[in-house]
Amino acid sequence: MASRDADRITSAQQTLDILYEMSQLLNTQLDKETLATCVSMIEGGVNPEALAAVIQELRRENAALSAHTDVNKEL
């Protein structure tokens, strides 16, 4: 049984490695931990398109906050 569990873990890690390589090629700017979280959420039933939209919105908000902070630093 332990060997089967080890095989599953190895397989899951290989799958995550491949997904990470693909995400790098697609320039998603997701680190491995975030990508693993996204995969887990999708496997749990979260709509992938909705998840992508949330990530894009969070990035837009982060960029706006960064720009606002940069302007305040110059003042």
Sequence and secondary structure as in RCSB ss.txt:
>XXXX:A:sequence
MASRDADRITSAQQTLDILYEMSQLLNTQLDKETLATCVSMIEGGVNPEALAAVIQELRRENAALSAHTDVNKEL
>XXXX:A:secstr
 HHHHHHHHHHHHHHHHHHHHHHHHTT    HHHHHHHHHHHHTT  HHHHHHHHHHHHHHHHHHHHHHHHHHH 
